[in-house]
Amino acid sequence: MSTASDEKSKKDEPLLSPKLLAQLERMELVSRKIFRGRMKGERRSKRKGQSVEFADFRNYVAGDDLRFIDWNMYARLDKLFLKLFLEEEDLHFYALIDPSISMNFGTPTKFRYACQLAGALGYIGLCRADRVKIELLDGAKKSSAPVLRGRSSLHRMIDYLESLEPGTNVTLTEAVKSFSLRNTGKGILVLITDLMDKSGYEQALRYLTARNLDIYLIHVLSQEEIDPDIQGDLKLIDCEDADVAEISVSQRLIDRYRQTLAAFIEQAREFSSRRGIVYMMTSTERPVDRLVSRYLRQRGLVR
């Protein structure tokens, strides 16, 4: 079991170490969809635009911009061709952090882990001049989360993340609905949550899929939740609504718990997959650098 001193030592560690930052600088967030950005960024778009890097030719069509006709091709072939270029574009990156009381559990807490993961992914976006917004899912009608851009925003992002605290009891559905109404940008969205909401997570995910975003669901659990080390007669009190349950812990009960948890994880995975959401469950014992560089790379979020 974790102790207060263990958690304090984790809290005192930097959210993003210099070693991790150096590793993240070499990565890039990848969208499975093509979105039109409002400003020039540092990523290559699959769309053909009008930047400086040549991509291809196509036949001239009446009404096309004459500035992009290749007159050398016209001199050789006596046909009009238009030059196409690869366009650099920016991307919205949203990281949504579940601040429910249940996230304040484990060593490190699930909430601390979520903040570190959101910060790591956010920094990758900042290095590629994407628009980065990390938001607490507290259901606030007016979010104080800043929209960040560029490497110079790193300290502002970390200060914001360090200021966040868990303890909100707004349902996931209410919070996601509030976010969806306030944010209209297209891009990548990463939802980081333990999915422990008695009202369910399904409607919240439906709200997000209606936005046509590239969605990743990172399901965070502590190792104590994955493999509980408890025994004897216990009184369990729900940290969010104070419900009480008295149980006698036996190996049979532990086995049933593990089966129930496995079924819950598989249900969340299938529900997400059917809606085009990339699902991943992770333990807080898995280092964030390994999660990002190996597992999220395999899922296609980073390269």
DADA-V221894 format. One record per residue. RES is the residue in three letters. PHI is phi in radians with two decimals (999 if undefined). D_CENTER is the distance of its C-alpha to the mean C-alpha in Angstrom with 1 decimal. Layout:
BEGIN
RES/PHI/D_CENTER ; RES/PHI/D_CENTER
END
This chain:
BEGIN
MET/999/28.5 ; SER/-1.38/26.8 ; THR/-2.05/28.9 ; ALA/-1.09/28.6 ; SER/-1.18/29.5 ; ASP/-1.06/26.9 ; GLU/-1.16/24.1 ; LYS/-1.11/25.7 ; SER/-1.13/25.8 ; LYS/-1.15/22.1 ; LYS/-1.15/21.5 ; ASP/-1.29/24.0 ; GLU/-1.21/22.1 ; PRO/-1.10/20.2 ; LEU/-1.06/16.5 ; LEU/-2.24/16.2 ; SER/-1.26/19.5 ; PRO/-0.98/21.3 ; LYS/-1.12/21.2 ; LEU/-1.16/17.4 ; LEU/-1.05/17.3 ; ALA/-1.10/20.0 ; GLN/-1.20/18.1 ; LEU/-1.20/14.9 ; GLU/-1.06/17.3 ; ARG/-1.55/18.3 ; MET/-1.84/15.0 ; GLU/-2.56/13.5 ; LEU/-1.32/10.3 ; VAL/-2.12/11.8 ; SER/-1.73/11.8 ; ARG/-1.42/13.9 ; LYS/-2.11/15.4 ; ILE/-1.87/17.6 ; PHE/-2.12/17.1 ; ARG/-1.55/19.7 ; GLY/-1.49/18.8 ; ARG/-1.64/21.3 ; MET/-2.30/21.7 ; LYS/-1.30/22.3 ; GLY/-2.06/19.6 ; GLU/-2.02/19.8 ; ARG/-1.94/18.5 ; ARG/-1.49/20.9 ; SER/-1.62/20.7 ; LYS/-1.35/22.3 ; ARG/-1.31/24.1 ; LYS/-1.56/27.5 ; GLY/-2.20/28.0 ; GLN/-2.35/30.5 ; SER/-1.56/29.3 ; VAL/-1.56/31.5 ; GLU/-1.67/30.5 ; PHE/-1.16/32.8 ; ALA/-2.11/31.4 ; ASP/-3.01/34.1 ; PHE/-2.02/37.1 ; ARG/-2.56/37.8 ; ASN/-1.09/41.0 ; TYR/-1.22/41.8 ; VAL/-2.14/41.8 ; ALA/-0.88/43.8 ; GLY/1.83/41.8 ; ASP/-1.17/39.5 ; ASP/-1.20/39.4 ; LEU/-1.15/42.5 ; ARG/-1.13/41.0 ; PHE/-1.84/39.0 ; ILE/-1.29/42.0 ; ASP/-1.55/42.9 ; TRP/-1.28/46.6 ; ASN/-1.16/47.3 ; MET/-1.11/46.3 ; TYR/-1.12/48.5 ; ALA/-1.14/51.4 ; ARG/-1.46/51.1 ; LEU/-1.95/50.4 ; ASP/1.04/51.6 ; LYS/-2.34/48.4 ; LEU/-1.60/45.7 ; PHE/-2.19/42.2 ; LEU/-1.79/39.1 ; LYS/-1.40/36.9 ; LEU/-1.95/33.1 ; PHE/-2.25/30.6 ; LEU/-1.30/27.0 ; GLU/-1.80/25.0 ; GLU/-1.53/22.5 ; GLU/-2.38/19.7 ; ASP/-1.73/16.8 ; LEU/-2.55/13.4 ; HIS/-1.39/11.3 ; PHE/-2.20/7.8 ; TYR/-1.97/6.4 ; ALA/-2.11/4.4 ; LEU/-1.85/6.6 ; ILE/-1.91/8.5 ; ASP/-1.33/11.3 ; PRO/-1.77/14.5 ; SER/-1.09/17.0 ; ILE/-1.05/19.9 ; SER/-1.12/19.2 ; MET/-1.29/16.1 ; ASN/-1.56/18.9 ; PHE/-2.48/20.2 ; GLY/1.71/20.7 ; THR/-2.34/21.2 ; PRO/-1.15/18.9 ; THR/-1.13/17.8 ; LYS/-1.04/14.6 ; PHE/-1.17/13.8 ; ARG/-1.07/14.6 ; TYR/-1.09/12.5 ; ALA/-1.08/9.4 ; CYS/-1.12/10.5 ; GLN/-1.14/11.3 ; LEU/-1.13/8.1 ; ALA/-1.07/6.4 ; GLY/-1.14/9.7 ; ALA/-1.10/9.9 ; LEU/-1.18/7.2 ; GLY/-1.07/8.6 ; TYR/-1.16/12.0 ; ILE/-1.02/11.7 ; GLY/-1.11/11.2 ; LEU/-1.08/14.1 ; CYS/-1.18/16.2 ; ARG/-1.89/16.1 ; ALA/1.07/16.8 ; ASP/-1.36/13.8 ; ARG/-1.51/13.4 ; VAL/-1.94/10.7 ; LYS/-2.37/10.3 ; ILE/-1.90/8.9 ; GLU/-2.30/10.5 ; LEU/-1.47/12.1 ; LEU/-1.44/12.7 ; ASP/-1.86/16.4 ; GLY/1.35/17.8 ; ALA/-1.12/19.2 ; LYS/-1.27/20.9 ; LYS/-2.19/20.6 ; SER/-1.37/17.5 ; SER/-1.62/18.4 ; ALA/-1.15/15.0 ; PRO/-1.36/16.1 ; VAL/-1.64/15.0 ; LEU/-1.97/15.2 ; ARG/-2.72/16.5 ; GLY/1.59/18.2 ; ARG/-1.02/18.7 ; SER/-1.13/21.0 ; SER/-1.52/18.3 ; LEU/-0.97/17.1 ; HIS/-1.15/19.4 ; ARG/-1.13/18.6 ; MET/-1.13/14.9 ; ILE/-1.14/16.0 ; ASP/-1.04/18.7 ; TYR/-1.13/16.5 ; LEU/-1.09/14.2 ; GLU/-1.19/17.6 ; SER/-1.45/19.0 ; LEU/-1.35/16.6 ; GLU/-2.36/18.3 ; PRO/-1.38/17.7 ; GLY/2.29/20.4 ; THR/-1.53/19.5 ; ASN/-1.96/21.0 ; VAL/-1.25/19.7 ; THR/-1.16/18.8 ; LEU/-1.04/15.3 ; THR/-1.10/17.0 ; GLU/-1.06/18.6 ; ALA/-1.16/15.6 ; VAL/-1.18/13.5 ; LYS/-1.07/16.7 ; SER/-1.07/17.3 ; PHE/-1.06/14.0 ; SER/-1.09/14.8 ; LEU/-1.28/18.4 ; ARG/-1.64/17.6 ; ASN/-2.17/15.1 ; THR/-2.03/16.4 ; GLY/-1.17/14.7 ; LYS/-1.73/13.6 ; GLY/2.71/10.9 ; ILE/-1.73/7.4 ; LEU/-2.24/5.1 ; VAL/-2.03/2.0 ; LEU/-1.74/4.9 ; ILE/-2.00/6.3 ; THR/-2.73/10.0 ; ASP/-1.63/13.4 ; LEU/1.07/14.4 ; MET/-1.56/17.7 ; ASP/-2.35/18.9 ; LYS/-1.11/22.5 ; SER/-1.47/22.1 ; GLY/1.62/19.6 ; TYR/-1.96/16.1 ; GLU/-1.05/17.4 ; GLN/-1.14/18.2 ; ALA/-1.06/14.9 ; LEU/-1.19/13.3 ; ARG/-1.11/16.4 ; TYR/-1.04/15.8 ; LEU/-1.22/12.4 ; THR/-1.14/14.1 ; ALA/-1.18/17.0 ; ARG/-1.50/15.1 ; ASN/1.05/15.0 ; LEU/-1.64/11.4 ; ASP/-1.58/9.7 ; ILE/-1.87/7.6 ; TYR/-2.15/5.8 ; LEU/-1.93/6.9 ; ILE/-1.79/7.1 ; HIS/-1.59/10.6 ; VAL/-1.77/11.9 ; LEU/-2.27/15.7 ; SER/-1.39/18.3 ; GLN/-1.12/21.0 ; GLU/-1.13/23.5 ; GLU/-1.41/21.9 ; ILE/-1.29/21.8 ; ASP/-2.37/25.3 ; PRO/-1.15/27.1 ; ASP/-2.01/30.2 ; ILE/-2.32/32.3 ; GLN/-2.79/35.8 ; GLY/1.56/38.7 ; ASP/-1.51/39.0 ; LEU/-2.33/36.1 ; LYS/-1.91/35.3 ; LEU/-1.74/31.6 ; ILE/-2.07/30.4 ; ASP/-1.12/27.2 ; CYS/-1.22/25.5 ; GLU/-1.73/24.2 ; ASP/-2.24/27.4 ; ALA/1.14/30.0 ; ASP/-1.07/31.0 ; VAL/-2.02/33.3 ; ALA/-2.42/34.0 ; GLU/-1.77/36.6 ; ILE/-2.36/36.3 ; SER/-1.97/38.2 ; VAL/-1.43/35.9 ; SER/-2.23/37.4 ; GLN/-1.09/36.2 ; ARG/-1.10/36.4 ; LEU/-1.16/34.1 ; ILE/-1.07/31.6 ; ASP/-1.09/31.8 ; ARG/-1.11/31.2 ; TYR/-1.07/28.2 ; ARG/-1.12/26.6 ; GLN/-1.13/27.5 ; THR/-1.14/26.0 ; LEU/-1.12/22.7 ; ALA/-1.07/22.7 ; ALA/-1.16/23.6 ; PHE/-1.11/20.8 ; ILE/-1.11/18.2 ; GLU/-1.15/19.9 ; GLN/-1.10/20.0 ; ALA/-1.12/16.3 ; ARG/-1.10/15.9 ; GLU/-1.18/18.6 ; PHE/-1.04/17.7 ; SER/-1.17/14.2 ; SER/-1.03/16.0 ; ARG/-1.13/18.7 ; ARG/-1.93/16.4 ; GLY/1.34/14.6 ; ILE/-1.66/11.3 ; VAL/-1.46/10.3 ; TYR/-1.81/10.7 ; MET/-2.63/10.9 ; MET/-1.75/12.7 ; THR/-2.45/13.1 ; SER/-1.60/15.7 ; THR/-1.18/15.6 ; GLU/-1.38/18.5 ; ARG/-1.38/16.5 ; PRO/-1.02/16.1 ; VAL/-1.07/12.7 ; ASP/-1.10/14.5 ; ARG/-1.25/15.5 ; LEU/-1.05/12.2 ; VAL/-1.30/10.7 ; SER/-1.30/14.2 ; ARG/-1.88/15.4 ; TYR/-1.29/13.3 ; LEU/-1.30/10.2 ; ARG/-1.18/13.0 ; GLN/-1.10/14.8 ; ARG/-1.37/12.2 ; GLY/1.60/12.3 ; LEU/-1.34/8.9 ; VAL/-2.24/11.0 ; ARG/-2.55/14.8
END
